[in-house]
């Protein structure tokens, strides 16, 4: 994340270039970041088991592909059953 405002404090200097941040129960954090490749990004916490209970967010990013950063080969179509 480009900028992380701990406890949601927009008047305090942000942390910069942070990979993860802690958000305690009942707490808040505000982040700024730039997405350079379009796609669907999943937002989860470290308790991955909570995904089964619906604790999952999606960030859908549109825009032009950027193969200089990420280039994914096409996914092959599944073959018919029994072949």
Secondary structure as UniProt FT lines:
FT   STRAND          3..5
FT   HELIX           6..8
FT   TURN            10..11
FT   STRAND          15..16
FT   TURN            25..26
FT   STRAND          30..32
FT   STRAND          39..43
FT   HELIX           48..53
FT   STRAND          57..61
FT   TURN            67..69
FT   TURN            81..82
//
